[in-house]
Amino acid sequence: MPTGAANDRIEITFDLSDDRAGEEMMLKIGVTLTFNLVSR
Protein backbone atom coordinates (compact mmCIF):
# COMPACT_ATOMS: atom_id res chain seq x y z
CA MET A 1 0.00 0.00 0.00
CA PRO A 2 2.77 2.55 0.79
CA THR A 3 4.07 2.31 -2.79
CA GLY A 4 0.59 3.12 -4.12
CA ALA A 5 0.44 6.24 -1.96
CA ALA A 6 3.91 7.26 -3.14
CA ASN A 7 2.88 6.82 -6.77
CA ASP A 8 -0.23 8.94 -6.21
CA ARG A 9 1.87 11.65 -4.62
CA ILE A 10 4.30 11.62 -7.58
CA GLU A 11 1.42 11.82 -10.07
CA ILE A 12 -0.11 14.75 -8.17
CA THR A 13 3.26 16.54 -8.17
CA PHE A 14 3.62 16.04 -11.92
CA ASP A 15 0.07 17.32 -12.48
CA LEU A 16 0.84 20.46 -10.47
CA SER A 17 4.09 21.13 -12.32
CA ASP A 18 2.32 20.59 -15.67
CA ASP A 19 -0.37 23.11 -14.70
CA ARG A 20 2.26 25.62 -13.61
CA ALA A 21 4.17 25.20 -16.87
CA GLY A 22 0.92 25.61 -18.81
CA GLU A 23 0.10 28.81 -16.94
CA GLU A 24 3.58 30.20 -17.66
CA MET A 25 3.16 29.34 -21.35
CA MET A 26 -0.21 31.12 -21.45
CA LEU A 27 1.32 34.15 -19.70
CA LYS A 28 4.25 34.29 -22.11
CA ILE A 29 1.95 33.94 -25.13
CA GLY A 30 -0.39 36.62 -23.75
CA VAL A 31 2.49 39.00 -23.06
CA THR A 32 3.98 38.38 -26.50
CA LEU A 33 0.65 38.99 -28.24
CA THR A 34 0.03 42.15 -26.21
CA PHE A 35 3.56 43.42 -26.90
CA ASN A 36 3.13 42.79 -30.64
CA LEU A 37 -0.17 44.70 -30.66
CA VAL A 38 1.29 47.62 -28.69
CA SER A 39 4.46 47.86 -30.81
CA ARG A 40 2.39 48.12 -34.00
mmCIF file as Biopython writes it, N, C-alpha, C and O atoms, coordinates in Angstrom:
data_model
#
loop_
_atom_site.group_PDB
_atom_site.id
_atom_site.type_symbol
_atom_site.label_atom_id
_atom_site.label_alt_id
_atom_site.label_comp_id
_atom_site.label_asym_id
_atom_site.label_entity_id
_atom_site.label_seq_id
_atom_site.pdbx_PDB_ins_code
_atom_site.Cartn_x
_atom_site.Cartn_y
_atom_site.Cartn_z
_atom_site.occupancy
_atom_site.B_iso_or_equiv
_atom_site.auth_seq_id
_atom_site.auth_asym_id
_atom_site.pdbx_PDB_model_num
ATOM 1   N N  . MET A ? 1  ? 0.819  -1.224 0.000   1.0 0.0 1  A 1 
ATOM 2   C CA . MET A ? 1  ? 0.000  0.000  0.000   1.0 0.0 1  A 1 
ATOM 3   C C  . MET A ? 1  ? 0.854  1.276  0.000   1.0 0.0 1  A 1 
ATOM 4   O O  . MET A ? 1  ? 0.513  2.226  -0.705  1.0 0.0 1  A 1 
ATOM 5   N N  . PRO A ? 2  ? 1.944  1.328  0.763   1.0 0.0 2  A 1 
ATOM 6   C CA . PRO A ? 2  ? 2.768  2.550  0.786   1.0 0.0 2  A 1 
ATOM 7   C C  . PRO A ? 2  ? 3.232  2.964  -0.612  1.0 0.0 2  A 1 
ATOM 8   O O  . PRO A ? 2  ? 3.267  4.152  -0.932  1.0 0.0 2  A 1 
ATOM 9   N N  . THR A ? 3  ? 3.588  1.975  -1.446  1.0 0.0 3  A 1 
ATOM 10  C CA . THR A ? 3  ? 4.067  2.310  -2.786  1.0 0.0 3  A 1 
ATOM 11  C C  . THR A ? 3  ? 2.957  2.975  -3.590  1.0 0.0 3  A 1 
ATOM 12  O O  . THR A ? 3  ? 3.219  3.892  -4.369  1.0 0.0 3  A 1 
ATOM 13  N N  . GLY A ? 4  ? 1.715  2.519  -3.406  1.0 0.0 4  A 1 
ATOM 14  C CA . GLY A ? 4  ? 0.586  3.120  -4.120  1.0 0.0 4  A 1 
ATOM 15  C C  . GLY A ? 4  ? 0.440  4.575  -3.730  1.0 0.0 4  A 1 
ATOM 16  O O  . GLY A ? 4  ? 0.225  5.432  -4.587  1.0 0.0 4  A 1 
ATOM 17  N N  . ALA A ? 5  ? 0.557  4.864  -2.435  1.0 0.0 5  A 1 
ATOM 18  C CA . ALA A ? 5  ? 0.438  6.244  -1.955  1.0 0.0 5  A 1 
ATOM 19  C C  . ALA A ? 5  ? 1.563  7.091  -2.542  1.0 0.0 5  A 1 
ATOM 20  O O  . ALA A ? 5  ? 1.342  8.234  -2.940  1.0 0.0 5  A 1 
ATOM 21  N N  . ALA A ? 6  ? 2.770  6.527  -2.595  1.0 0.0 6  A 1 
ATOM 22  C CA . ALA A ? 6  ? 3.914  7.265  -3.136  1.0 0.0 6  A 1 
ATOM 23  C C  . ALA A ? 6  ? 3.668  7.576  -4.613  1.0 0.0 6  A 1 
ATOM 24  O O  . ALA A ? 6  ? 3.939  8.686  -5.072  1.0 0.0 6  A 1 
ATOM 25  N N  . ASN A ? 7  ? 3.156  6.594  -5.353  1.0 0.0 7  A 1 
ATOM 26  C CA . ASN A ? 7  ? 2.880  6.817  -6.771  1.0 0.0 7  A 1 
ATOM 27  C C  . ASN A ? 7  ? 1.845  7.918  -6.953  1.0 0.0 7  A 1 
ATOM 28  O O  . ASN A ? 7  ? 1.991  8.772  -7.827  1.0 0.0 7  A 1 
ATOM 29  N N  . ASP A ? 8  ? 0.798  7.899  -6.126  1.0 0.0 8  A 1 
ATOM 30  C CA . ASP A ? 8  ? -0.233 8.937  -6.213  1.0 0.0 8  A 1 
ATOM 31  C C  . ASP A ? 8  ? 0.390  10.303 -5.972  1.0 0.0 8  A 1 
ATOM 32  O O  . ASP A ? 8  ? 0.100  11.267 -6.680  1.0 0.0 8  A 1 
ATOM 33  N N  . ARG A ? 9  ? 1.249  10.371 -4.965  1.0 0.0 9  A 1 
ATOM 34  C CA . ARG A ? 9  ? 1.871  11.655 -4.622  1.0 0.0 9  A 1 
ATOM 35  C C  . ARG A ? 9  ? 2.716  12.151 -5.802  1.0 0.0 9  A 1 
ATOM 36  O O  . ARG A ? 9  ? 2.695  13.338 -6.130  1.0 0.0 9  A 1 
ATOM 37  N N  . ILE A ? 10 ? 3.456  11.237 -6.435  1.0 0.0 10 A 1 
ATOM 38  C CA . ILE A ? 10 ? 4.299  11.616 -7.576  1.0 0.0 10 A 1 
ATOM 39  C C  . ILE A ? 10 ? 3.419  12.119 -8.724  1.0 0.0 10 A 1 
ATOM 40  O O  . ILE A ? 10 ? 3.736  13.124 -9.360  1.0 0.0 10 A 1 
ATOM 41  N N  . GLU A ? 11 ? 2.312  11.414 -8.985  1.0 0.0 11 A 1 
ATOM 42  C CA . GLU A ? 11 ? 1.420  11.824 -10.070 1.0 0.0 11 A 1 
ATOM 43  C C  . GLU A ? 11 ? 0.850  13.207 -9.793  1.0 0.0 11 A 1 
ATOM 44  O O  . GLU A ? 11 ? 0.773  14.044 -10.693 1.0 0.0 11 A 1 
ATOM 45  N N  . ILE A ? 12 ? 0.449  13.448 -8.541  1.0 0.0 12 A 1 
ATOM 46  C CA . ILE A ? 12 ? -0.108 14.752 -8.172  1.0 0.0 12 A 1 
ATOM 47  C C  . ILE A ? 12 ? 0.936  15.840 -8.398  1.0 0.0 12 A 1 
ATOM 48  O O  . ILE A ? 12 ? 0.624  16.912 -8.917  1.0 0.0 12 A 1 
ATOM 49  N N  . THR A ? 13 ? 2.185  15.556 -8.003  1.0 0.0 13 A 1 
ATOM 50  C CA . THR A ? 13 ? 3.256  16.540 -8.168  1.0 0.0 13 A 1 
ATOM 51  C C  . THR A ? 13 ? 3.452  16.858 -9.647  1.0 0.0 13 A 1 
ATOM 52  O O  . THR A ? 13 ? 3.605  18.020 -10.024 1.0 0.0 13 A 1 
ATOM 53  N N  . PHE A ? 14 ? 3.448  15.815 -10.487 1.0 0.0 14 A 1 
ATOM 54  C CA . PHE A ? 14 ? 3.625  16.036 -11.919 1.0 0.0 14 A 1 
ATOM 55  C C  . PHE A ? 14 ? 2.471  16.865 -12.472 1.0 0.0 14 A 1 
ATOM 56  O O  . PHE A ? 14 ? 2.682  17.760 -13.290 1.0 0.0 14 A 1 
ATOM 57  N N  . ASP A ? 15 ? 1.233  16.562 -12.020 1.0 0.0 15 A 1 
ATOM 58  C CA . ASP A ? 15 ? 0.070  17.317 -12.480 1.0 0.0 15 A 1 
ATOM 59  C C  . ASP A ? 15 ? 0.232  18.792 -12.134 1.0 0.0 15 A 1 
ATOM 60  O O  . ASP A ? 15 ? -0.033 19.662 -12.963 1.0 0.0 15 A 1 
ATOM 61  N N  . LEU A ? 16 ? 0.668  19.071 -10.906 1.0 0.0 16 A 1 
ATOM 62  C CA . LEU A ? 16 ? 0.836  20.458 -10.471 1.0 0.0 16 A 1 
ATOM 63  C C  . LEU A ? 16 ? 1.890  21.160 -11.318 1.0 0.0 16 A 1 
ATOM 64  O O  . LEU A ? 16 ? 1.685  22.294 -11.751 1.0 0.0 16 A 1 
ATOM 65  N N  . SER A ? 17 ? 3.013  20.495 -11.555 1.0 0.0 17 A 1 
ATOM 66  C CA . SER A ? 17 ? 4.086  21.127 -12.325 1.0 0.0 17 A 1 
ATOM 67  C C  . SER A ? 17 ? 3.632  21.350 -13.768 1.0 0.0 17 A 1 
ATOM 68  O O  . SER A ? 17 ? 3.996  22.351 -14.385 1.0 0.0 17 A 1 
ATOM 69  N N  . ASP A ? 18 ? 2.836  20.419 -14.309 1.0 0.0 18 A 1 
ATOM 70  C CA . ASP A ? 18 ? 2.324  20.594 -15.667 1.0 0.0 18 A 1 
ATOM 71  C C  . ASP A ? 18 ? 1.424  21.819 -15.732 1.0 0.0 18 A 1 
ATOM 72  O O  . ASP A ? 18 ? 1.521  22.620 -16.662 1.0 0.0 18 A 1 
ATOM 73  N N  . ASP A ? 19 ? 0.536  21.965 -14.730 1.0 0.0 19 A 1 
ATOM 74  C CA . ASP A ? 19 ? -0.369 23.115 -14.699 1.0 0.0 19 A 1 
ATOM 75  C C  . ASP A ? 19 ? 0.431  24.408 -14.627 1.0 0.0 19 A 1 
ATOM 76  O O  . ASP A ? 19 ? 0.128  25.379 -15.321 1.0 0.0 19 A 1 
ATOM 77  N N  . ARG A ? 20 ? 1.446  24.410 -13.789 1.0 0.0 20 A 1 
ATOM 78  C CA . ARG A ? 20 ? 2.258  25.619 -13.613 1.0 0.0 20 A 1 
ATOM 79  C C  . ARG A ? 20 ? 2.946  25.968 -14.933 1.0 0.0 20 A 1 
ATOM 80  O O  . ARG A ? 20 ? 2.977  27.132 -15.332 1.0 0.0 20 A 1 
ATOM 81  N N  . ALA A ? 21 ? 3.490  24.967 -15.601 1.0 0.0 21 A 1 
ATOM 82  C CA . ALA A ? 21 ? 4.170  25.197 -16.874 1.0 0.0 21 A 1 
ATOM 83  C C  . ALA A ? 21 ? 3.168  25.721 -17.901 1.0 0.0 21 A 1 
ATOM 84  O O  . ALA A ? 21 ? 3.486  26.608 -18.693 1.0 0.0 21 A 1 
ATOM 85  N N  . GLY A ? 22 ? 1.959  25.165 -17.881 1.0 0.0 22 A 1 
ATOM 86  C CA . GLY A ? 22 ? 0.920  25.612 -18.807 1.0 0.0 22 A 1 
ATOM 87  C C  . GLY A ? 22 ? 0.558  27.063 -18.565 1.0 0.0 22 A 1 
ATOM 88  O O  . GLY A ? 22 ? 0.387  27.839 -19.506 1.0 0.0 22 A 1 
ATOM 89  N N  . GLU A ? 23 ? 0.442  27.427 -17.282 1.0 0.0 23 A 1 
ATOM 90  C CA . GLU A ? 23 ? 0.104  28.813 -16.944 1.0 0.0 23 A 1 
ATOM 91  C C  . GLU A ? 23 ? 1.207  29.755 -17.418 1.0 0.0 23 A 1 
ATOM 92  O O  . GLU A ? 23 ? 0.925  30.830 -17.947 1.0 0.0 23 A 1 
ATOM 93  N N  . GLU A ? 24 ? 2.461  29.351 -17.229 1.0 0.0 24 A 1 
ATOM 94  C CA . GLU A ? 24 ? 3.580  30.198 -17.661 1.0 0.0 24 A 1 
ATOM 95  C C  . GLU A ? 24 ? 3.560  30.361 -19.175 1.0 0.0 24 A 1 
ATOM 96  O O  . GLU A ? 24 ? 3.825  31.446 -19.691 1.0 0.0 24 A 1 
ATOM 97  N N  . MET A ? 25 ? 3.243  29.274 -19.891 1.0 0.0 25 A 1 
ATOM 98  C CA . MET A ? 25 ? 3.164  29.345 -21.347 1.0 0.0 25 A 1 
ATOM 99  C C  . MET A ? 25 ? 2.078  30.326 -21.765 1.0 0.0 25 A 1 
ATOM 100 O O  . MET A ? 25 ? 2.290  31.159 -22.646 1.0 0.0 25 A 1 
ATOM 101 N N  . MET A ? 26 ? 0.902  30.223 -21.122 1.0 0.0 26 A 1 
ATOM 102 C CA . MET A ? 26 ? -0.209 31.116 -21.446 1.0 0.0 26 A 1 
ATOM 103 C C  . MET A ? 26 ? 0.192  32.563 -21.175 1.0 0.0 26 A 1 
ATOM 104 O O  . MET A ? 26 ? -0.107 33.456 -21.967 1.0 0.0 26 A 1 
ATOM 105 N N  . LEU A ? 27 ? 0.875  32.788 -20.041 1.0 0.0 27 A 1 
ATOM 106 C CA . LEU A ? 27 ? 1.316  34.147 -19.702 1.0 0.0 27 A 1 
ATOM 107 C C  . LEU A ? 27 ? 2.275  34.676 -20.758 1.0 0.0 27 A 1 
ATOM 108 O O  . LEU A ? 27 ? 2.133  35.804 -21.231 1.0 0.0 27 A 1 
ATOM 109 N N  . LYS A ? 28 ? 3.257  33.849 -21.124 1.0 0.0 28 A 1 
ATOM 110 C CA . LYS A ? 28 ? 4.253  34.286 -22.113 1.0 0.0 28 A 1 
ATOM 111 C C  . LYS A ? 28 ? 3.586  34.589 -23.446 1.0 0.0 28 A 1 
ATOM 112 O O  . LYS A ? 28 ? 3.903  35.585 -24.096 1.0 0.0 28 A 1 
ATOM 113 N N  . ILE A ? 29 ? 2.650  33.717 -23.853 1.0 0.0 29 A 1 
ATOM 114 C CA . ILE A ? 29 ? 1.952  33.936 -25.125 1.0 0.0 29 A 1 
ATOM 115 C C  . ILE A ? 29 ? 1.135  35.220 -25.052 1.0 0.0 29 A 1 
ATOM 116 O O  . ILE A ? 29 ? 1.140  36.023 -25.985 1.0 0.0 29 A 1 
ATOM 117 N N  . GLY A ? 30 ? 0.423  35.411 -23.921 1.0 0.0 30 A 1 
ATOM 118 C CA . GLY A ? 30 ? -0.390 36.618 -23.754 1.0 0.0 30 A 1 
ATOM 119 C C  . GLY A ? 30 ? 0.466  37.868 -23.790 1.0 0.0 30 A 1 
ATOM 120 O O  . GLY A ? 30 ? 0.110  38.847 -24.446 1.0 0.0 30 A 1 
ATOM 121 N N  . VAL A ? 31 ? 1.595  37.844 -23.090 1.0 0.0 31 A 1 
ATOM 122 C CA . VAL A ? 31 ? 2.493  39.004 -23.058 1.0 0.0 31 A 1 
ATOM 123 C C  . VAL A ? 31 ? 3.047  39.274 -24.452 1.0 0.0 31 A 1 
ATOM 124 O O  . VAL A ? 31 ? 3.127  40.424 -24.883 1.0 0.0 31 A 1 
ATOM 125 N N  . THR A ? 32 ? 3.428  38.216 -25.150 1.0 0.0 32 A 1 
ATOM 126 C CA . THR A ? 32 ? 3.983  38.377 -26.500 1.0 0.0 32 A 1 
ATOM 127 C C  . THR A ? 32 ? 2.949  38.983 -27.438 1.0 0.0 32 A 1 
ATOM 128 O O  . THR A ? 32 ? 3.256  39.902 -28.197 1.0 0.0 32 A 1 
ATOM 129 N N  . LEU A ? 33 ? 1.709  38.464 -27.385 1.0 0.0 33 A 1 
ATOM 130 C CA . LEU A ? 33 ? 0.651  38.994 -28.244 1.0 0.0 33 A 1 
ATOM 131 C C  . LEU A ? 33 ? 0.384  40.455 -27.917 1.0 0.0 33 A 1 
ATOM 132 O O  . LEU A ? 33 ? 0.265  41.286 -28.817 1.0 0.0 33 A 1 
ATOM 133 N N  . THR A ? 34 ? 0.290  40.766 -26.633 1.0 0.0 34 A 1 
ATOM 134 C CA . THR A ? 34 ? 0.031  42.147 -26.209 1.0 0.0 34 A 1 
ATOM 135 C C  . THR A ? 34 ? 1.154  43.060 -26.679 1.0 0.0 34 A 1 
ATOM 136 O O  . THR A ? 34 ? 0.903  44.148 -27.196 1.0 0.0 34 A 1 
ATOM 137 N N  . PHE A ? 35 ? 2.396  42.613 -26.496 1.0 0.0 35 A 1 
ATOM 138 C CA . PHE A ? 35 ? 3.555  43.422 -26.900 1.0 0.0 35 A 1 
ATOM 139 C C  . PHE A ? 35 ? 3.531  43.676 -28.407 1.0 0.0 35 A 1 
ATOM 140 O O  . PHE A ? 35 ? 3.816  44.783 -28.863 1.0 0.0 35 A 1 
ATOM 141 N N  . ASN A ? 36 ? 3.187  42.631 -29.180 1.0 0.0 36 A 1 
ATOM 142 C CA . ASN A ? 36 ? 3.127  42.785 -30.636 1.0 0.0 36 A 1 
ATOM 143 C C  . ASN A ? 36 ? 2.063  43.803 -31.022 1.0 0.0 36 A 1 
ATOM 144 O O  . ASN A ? 36 ? 2.282  44.624 -31.913 1.0 0.0 36 A 1 
ATOM 145 N N  . LEU A ? 37 ? 0.911  43.753 -30.357 1.0 0.0 37 A 1 
ATOM 146 C CA . LEU A ? 37 ? -0.170 44.697 -30.663 1.0 0.0 37 A 1 
ATOM 147 C C  . LEU A ? 37 ? 0.248  46.117 -30.311 1.0 0.0 37 A 1 
ATOM 148 O O  . LEU A ? 37 ? -0.005 47.051 -31.072 1.0 0.0 37 A 1 
ATOM 149 N N  . VAL A ? 38 ? 0.891  46.280 -29.153 1.0 0.0 38 A 1 
ATOM 150 C CA . VAL A ? 38 ? 1.292  47.617 -28.694 1.0 0.0 38 A 1 
ATOM 151 C C  . VAL A ? 38 ? 2.374  48.194 -29.602 1.0 0.0 38 A 1 
ATOM 152 O O  . VAL A ? 38 ? 2.347  49.383 -29.918 1.0 0.0 38 A 1 
ATOM 153 N N  . SER A ? 39 ? 3.326  47.361 -30.023 1.0 0.0 39 A 1 
ATOM 154 C CA . SER A ? 39 ? 4.457  47.864 -30.811 1.0 0.0 39 A 1 
ATOM 155 C C  . SER A ? 39 ? 4.048  48.185 -32.245 1.0 0.0 39 A 1 
ATOM 156 O O  . SER A ? 39 ? 4.816  48.816 -32.971 1.0 0.0 39 A 1 
ATOM 157 N N  . ARG A ? 40 ? 2.865  47.769 -32.665 1.0 0.0 40 A 1 
ATOM 158 C CA . ARG A ? 40 ? 2.392  48.120 -34.004 1.0 0.0 40 A 1 
ATOM 159 C C  . ARG A ? 40 ? 1.953  49.534 -33.953 1.0 0.0 40 A 1 
ATOM 160 O O  . ARG A ? 40 ? 1.508  50.079 -34.963 1.0 0.0 40 A 1 
#
